Amino acid sequence: MEKFDVTIIGSGPGGYVAAIRCAQLGMKTALIEKYPTLGGTCLNVGCIPSKALLDSSEHFYNAVNHFEEHGIEVKAPKVNLKQMIERKRGVVKMTCDGINFLMKKNKITVYTGVGSFESKTIINITKADGTKEQIETGKAIIATGSKPASLPGIEVDKKRIITSTEALEMTEIPKHLIIIGGGVIGLELGSVYARIGSKVSVVEFMDRLIPGMDAGLGKELQRVMKKDLKVEFFMKHKVESVVSKGKEVTVTADNGKGEKIEIKGDYVLMAVGRKPYTEGLNLEKAGVKLDARGRVEVDAHLKLALIIFMRLVM
């Protein structure tokens, strides 16, 4: 059984940065990642691919709406969604390859498989073929990140009712994309598809967009998206059901006045936030507790996080 000073479970921006710093401080470091590529949600199915599609869609939007005023005349531009997705994949691959290089450069041992605790110091690694391996570690860092959340009673089938992950791999441009949730993720992807021709409707429970941020930003964002991209908004609407039948999806919502409304489209994007990716870690065997939402419990002073940090730098 190989022994390490510290082991990180999860290779996203939290995990791979922690691994690099631990290695730089002279610790023998291991990194465990369940997926074939490093980088976690951000690099594979989050920030990086969404920005790549935002970039491509902006080029198309400018060609349609602004090139002529600059004296640039082009024939009516056409979206090649397949090529747009391929470019996005290339950007993701280049970024993930960079993380692989950094792991090798810093002599970090990378394991591909699902990490789970056998005890505080023993970690099981279950590979894709079902085989298992164990390593011993002095310290462990949990950096497993999050995954898309849904609403009670709504099943995400990943075909017509999708999450951000599927929205980054579309094979057709939606005719009418209904987005449940007016946060950053939904609005980014809504902008992409609105720019390339989709009708986009946003259903938000709160009275403003990006509710966790400054109210002025949300107001301006709604104004711009409505004016420039023709996005329609259903604010203060509570989604009660989403039903998929054939190529049509129907969203039923309460408009806050006791009235039920129906919005029909061909795709629904669930963008109501994310939830901790902690199941399957056997955290109880490491003495780690979770709260009701599946998050690692800390005290009012973030005691658990502080202990981990102090042990890393001392």
Beta strands, then each sheet from edge to edge (+ up, - down):
strand 1: 2-9
strand 2: 29-33
strand 3: 109-112
strand 4: 114-117
strand 5: 122-126
strand 6: 132-142
strand 7: 146-148
strand 8: 161-162
strand 9: 176-180
strand 10: 199-204
strand 11: 232-235
strand 12: 238-245
strand 13: 248-254
strand 14: 260-265
strand 15: 267-270
strand 16: 274-276
sheet 1: 3+ 2+ 1+ 6+ 5- 4+
sheet 2: 7+ 16-
sheet 3: 8+ 15+ 9+ 10+ 11+
sheet 4: 12+ 13- 14+
end
